[in-house]
Amino acid sequence: MTYETVIFDFGGVITSSPFEAFNRLEAEKGVPKDSVRQINTANPDDNAWARFERAEIDAAGFDEAFAAEARAIGIELRGADVLARLVGDVRPRMVETLDRLKAEGIRISCITNNVPAGKGAGMAMDDKKAAAVKDIMLRFDHIIESSKAGIRKPDPRIYQMMCEALNVEPAGCIYLDDLGINCKPAAALGMAAIKVSSEQQALDDLGALLDMQLP
């Protein structure tokens, strides 16, 4: 199969997973590990996180709504504390891969579930990280942000929107995401989906599909 487009998730793929930072936050606050994940997977289409990613509430509303959801499972955790840990560290080899793909004539794009907080599509809280993320985003041929589109992964429409924007069939696309729930609809549409568990694994799997040695 010849692939002409690679579609990337951002957090957990181009950057390290925010769940690593969330685990550190949980340890600092003395709440059970993976509490943030537990809260975000309960009522996944209409919880505070989902509504924030669709820009239906603002940062202050998310802070309160997330705290209420945390209290419902018996812990104290503010949404603002989670937002402060949202952006991971850039993975340099993934950025090198973006450049390599473009040099080979392969289109690259990004579908990201993000929130109307921080600076730019990457939601960075400090200027240095915001500048780095902005530089990366400029590489993509097209970007779809959930907070601007009003829909979020895993809604199949967001993947279809990308195909329409690039005028490409799903079968001509590779999709990378660190969440299996977001890979499933991409695969159902006909994309080759890669669930990212580590940078090396992602590069190995992507290189195998493209028959290419990646950084």
VOVOLO-180079 format. One line per 5 residues: number of its first residue (from 1); their letters; for each residue x, y, z of C-alpha. Coordinates in Angstrom, 3 decimals. Layout:
# VOVOLO-180079
NUM	A	X/Y/Z ~ ...
END
This chain:
# VOVOLO-180079
1	MTYET	0.000/0.000/0.000 ~ 1.265/3.479/-0.888 ~ 0.428/6.130/1.662 ~ 0.368/9.787/0.688 ~ -0.643/11.350/4.007
6	VIFDF	0.356/10.856/7.640 ~ -1.978/12.321/10.261 ~ -0.569/12.911/13.730 ~ -2.145/13.436/17.096 ~ -0.081/16.014/19.004
11	GGVIT	0.050/15.351/22.759 ~ 1.449/11.897/23.448 ~ 2.811/11.583/19.904 ~ 4.804/14.674/18.931 ~ 5.218/15.451/22.630
16	SSPFE	5.486/13.150/25.620 ~ 2.214/11.958/27.102 ~ 0.482/14.399/29.445 ~ -0.521/11.405/31.568 ~ 3.089/11.180/32.750
21	AFNRL	2.779/14.703/34.145 ~ -0.685/13.910/35.519 ~ 0.777/10.984/37.475 ~ 3.357/13.324/39.016 ~ 0.563/15.747/39.934
26	EAEKG	-1.430/12.939/41.537 ~ 1.572/11.937/43.630 ~ 2.082/15.542/44.743 ~ -1.587/15.927/45.703 ~ -1.728/12.548/47.457
31	VPKDS	-4.522/11.161/45.316 ~ -4.568/7.704/43.662 ~ -2.512/7.196/40.527 ~ -4.489/7.654/37.296 ~ -7.209/9.672/39.015
36	VRQIN	-7.180/12.168/36.130 ~ -7.574/9.342/33.631 ~ -10.453/7.890/35.690 ~ -12.266/11.218/35.794 ~ -11.744/11.834/32.073
41	TANPD	-13.039/8.415/31.038 ~ -16.251/8.663/33.088 ~ -19.116/9.995/30.952 ~ -16.535/10.545/28.180 ~ -18.746/12.456/25.744
46	DNAWA	-20.141/14.995/28.199 ~ -17.721/15.335/31.113 ~ -15.816/18.522/31.904 ~ -12.876/17.533/29.720 ~ -15.055/16.723/26.694
51	RFERA	-16.988/19.973/26.986 ~ -13.776/21.968/27.345 ~ -12.255/20.309/24.264 ~ -15.335/21.390/22.300 ~ -15.001/24.914/23.773
56	EIDAA	-18.427/24.657/25.405 ~ -16.982/25.911/28.701 ~ -14.060/28.216/29.480 ~ -11.048/27.585/31.723 ~ -12.848/28.801/34.848
61	GFDEA	-15.829/26.592/34.081 ~ -13.545/23.618/33.512 ~ -11.746/24.237/36.795 ~ -15.011/24.063/38.724 ~ -16.586/21.228/36.731
66	FAAEA	-13.485/19.026/36.946 ~ -13.220/19.654/40.695 ~ -16.854/18.568/41.099 ~ -16.182/15.372/39.141 ~ -13.129/14.706/41.303
71	RAIGI	-15.152/15.171/44.490 ~ -17.722/12.714/43.111 ~ -15.072/9.963/43.330 ~ -13.854/11.152/46.716 ~ -10.763/13.202/45.873
76	ELRGA	-9.828/16.878/45.824 ~ -8.263/17.974/42.524 ~ -8.736/21.216/40.640 ~ -9.032/21.497/36.883 ~ -6.563/24.386/36.913
81	DVLAR	-3.880/22.111/38.379 ~ -4.422/19.626/35.557 ~ -4.202/22.331/32.892 ~ -0.871/23.477/34.266 ~ 0.553/20.008/33.471
86	LVGDV	-1.121/19.551/30.110 ~ 1.725/20.097/27.643 ~ 4.452/17.469/27.483 ~ 8.030/17.761/26.242 ~ 8.745/17.856/22.512
91	RPRMV	10.146/14.610/21.101 ~ 12.981/15.744/18.780 ~ 13.022/12.547/16.716 ~ 9.333/12.945/15.940 ~ 10.034/16.469/14.710
96	ETLDR	12.888/15.132/12.567 ~ 10.421/12.624/11.163 ~ 8.003/15.390/10.186 ~ 10.790/17.033/8.198 ~ 11.815/13.732/6.615
101	LKAEG	8.277/12.968/5.487 ~ 7.862/16.407/3.943 ~ 11.174/16.002/2.134 ~ 9.880/12.717/0.709 ~ 6.731/14.426/-0.587
106	IRISC	4.406/12.908/1.996 ~ 1.792/15.281/3.335 ~ 1.581/15.629/7.096 ~ -1.322/16.909/9.147 ~ -2.542/17.035/12.725
111	ITNNV	-5.819/16.298/14.471 ~ -5.612/17.397/18.084 ~ -8.128/17.402/20.894 ~ -7.217/20.619/22.637 ~ -8.812/23.231/24.842
116	PAGKG	-9.144/27.030/24.672 ~ -6.385/27.576/27.223 ~ -2.687/28.344/27.122 ~ -0.937/29.690/24.036 ~ -1.799/28.408/20.580
121	AGMAM	-2.883/24.977/19.391 ~ -0.436/23.250/21.727 ~ -1.860/24.948/24.850 ~ 1.616/25.773/26.223 ~ 1.679/27.837/29.391
126	DDKKA	5.132/29.418/28.961 ~ 6.591/31.425/26.073 ~ 9.523/29.097/25.345 ~ 7.389/25.989/24.970 ~ 4.738/27.944/23.062
131	AAVKD	7.349/29.080/20.530 ~ 8.615/25.504/20.077 ~ 5.100/24.180/19.530 ~ 4.256/26.966/17.080 ~ 7.356/26.101/15.051
136	IMLRF	6.238/22.476/14.863 ~ 2.677/23.366/13.901 ~ 3.930/25.380/10.932 ~ 5.154/22.127/9.381 ~ 1.686/20.639/8.989
141	DHIIE	-0.265/20.930/5.764 ~ -3.492/21.125/7.731 ~ -4.485/21.180/11.408 ~ -7.850/20.440/12.988 ~ -8.281/21.557/16.607
146	SSKAG	-11.264/20.212/18.517 ~ -11.717/23.502/20.365 ~ -12.161/25.309/17.027 ~ -14.011/22.590/15.109 ~ -16.516/22.033/17.918
151	IRKPD	-16.118/18.246/17.686 ~ -13.475/15.982/19.160 ~ -11.928/12.593/18.671 ~ -13.183/9.873/18.618 ~ -16.080/11.391/16.638
156	PRIYQ	-15.579/9.932/13.117 ~ -16.525/13.260/11.561 ~ -13.239/14.854/12.597 ~ -11.237/12.288/10.601 ~ -13.544/12.718/7.621
161	MMCEA	-13.032/16.479/7.842 ~ -9.287/15.975/7.502 ~ -9.685/13.738/4.458 ~ -11.960/16.291/2.829 ~ -9.562/19.145/3.601
166	LNVEP	-6.654/17.271/2.014 ~ -8.748/15.652/-0.741 ~ -7.456/12.206/0.167 ~ -9.148/8.855/0.714 ~ -8.836/7.318/4.203
171	AGCIY	-7.049/4.298/2.702 ~ -4.217/6.620/1.662 ~ -3.643/7.804/5.238 ~ -1.690/6.640/8.277 ~ -2.988/7.884/11.623
176	LDDLG	-1.005/8.015/14.890 ~ -2.517/8.541/18.351 ~ -1.581/7.515/21.879 ~ -5.171/6.580/22.724 ~ -6.669/3.417/21.316
181	INCKP	-10.173/4.884/21.482 ~ -9.054/7.529/18.985 ~ -7.367/5.007/16.685 ~ -10.466/2.818/16.305 ~ -12.601/5.232/14.239
186	AAALG	-9.613/6.055/12.016 ~ -9.119/2.347/11.337 ~ -12.846/1.869/10.775 ~ -12.710/4.502/8.035 ~ -9.875/2.608/6.355
191	MAAIK	-6.797/4.404/7.673 ~ -3.743/2.484/8.870 ~ -3.840/3.305/12.583 ~ -0.821/3.229/14.884 ~ -1.403/3.319/18.645
196	VSSEQ	1.619/5.103/20.088 ~ 3.016/3.704/23.320 ~ 6.526/5.126/22.933 ~ 8.510/7.259/20.524 ~ 10.618/4.320/19.318
201	QALDD	7.617/2.064/18.764 ~ 5.826/4.808/16.806 ~ 8.839/5.385/14.562 ~ 9.341/1.665/14.007 ~ 5.693/1.083/13.083
206	LGALL	5.489/4.168/10.875 ~ 8.749/3.293/9.135 ~ 7.490/-0.222/8.457 ~ 4.300/1.039/6.812 ~ 6.220/3.541/4.688
211	DMQLP	9.106/1.164/3.984 ~ 11.415/3.903/5.248 ~ 14.180/4.142/7.847 ~ 13.147/6.914/10.211 ~ 15.343/8.824/12.710
END
